[in-house]
Amino acid sequence: YLTVILGALVLSCLGQIGDLSFSLIKREYNIKDYGNLMPGHGGVLDRFDSTLLATPSVIAYLALVGVL
């Protein structure tokens, strides 16, 4: 259980870092939305920006522990 709890905490932090880093990019370049496909939601990339950092981290961890 400790591994699962620790993994959830780390992935939660990585997801927030991913979200904040894409928000920083948007602010730096004065972009309101990443697209018009989902009006009012910031675009499709705003729905997945947190997973773009967390997913490779999960894959790297699984490869490190020998699951993959």
C-alpha positions as CSV (number, residue, x, y, z in Angstrom):
1,Y,0.0,0.0,0.0
2,L,2.9,2.4,0.7
3,T,4.1,2.1,-2.9
4,V,0.7,2.9,-4.3
5,I,0.2,5.9,-1.9
6,L,3.6,7.2,-2.7
7,G,3.1,6.8,-6.4
8,A,-0.2,8.6,-6.3
9,L,1.3,11.5,-4.4
10,V,4.2,11.8,-6.9
11,L,1.9,11.5,-9.9
12,S,-0.4,14.1,-8.5
13,C,2.5,16.5,-8.1
14,L,3.8,15.8,-11.6
15,G,0.4,16.4,-13.0
16,Q,0.2,19.7,-11.4
17,I,3.7,20.6,-12.6
18,G,2.7,19.7,-16.1
19,D,-0.5,21.8,-15.9
20,L,1.4,24.8,-14.5
21,S,4.2,24.5,-17.1
22,F,1.7,24.6,-20.0
23,S,-0.1,27.6,-18.3
24,L,3.3,29.3,-18.1
25,I,3.9,28.8,-21.8
26,K,0.4,30.2,-22.6
27,R,1.1,33.3,-20.5
28,E,4.5,33.8,-22.0
29,Y,3.1,33.8,-25.5
30,N,-0.2,35.5,-24.7
31,I,-2.3,32.5,-25.9
32,K,-5.7,32.2,-24.4
33,D,-6.6,28.8,-25.7
34,Y,-4.7,26.0,-27.4
35,G,-7.6,25.4,-29.9
36,N,-11.2,26.0,-30.8
37,L,-12.4,22.4,-30.7
38,M,-13.7,22.7,-27.1
39,P,-14.7,26.4,-26.7
40,G,-14.5,27.6,-23.1
41,H,-12.2,24.8,-22.0
42,G,-8.9,26.1,-23.3
43,G,-8.7,23.6,-26.1
44,V,-7.9,19.9,-26.2
45,L,-4.4,20.3,-25.0
46,D,-5.6,21.9,-21.7
47,R,-7.5,18.7,-21.0
48,F,-4.3,16.6,-21.4
49,D,-1.5,18.9,-20.3
50,S,-1.1,17.2,-16.9
51,T,-0.9,13.7,-18.4
52,L,1.8,14.8,-20.8
53,L,4.3,14.9,-17.9
54,A,2.8,12.2,-15.7
55,T,2.5,9.4,-18.4
56,P,6.2,9.3,-19.4
57,S,7.1,9.3,-15.7
58,V,4.8,6.2,-15.1
59,I,6.4,4.4,-18.0
60,A,9.9,5.2,-16.8
61,Y,9.1,4.0,-13.3
62,L,7.5,0.8,-14.6
63,A,10.5,0.1,-16.7
64,L,12.8,0.9,-13.8
65,V,11.2,-1.6,-11.5
66,G,11.0,-4.2,-14.2
67,V,7.3,-4.4,-15.0
68,L,7.7,-3.4,-18.6
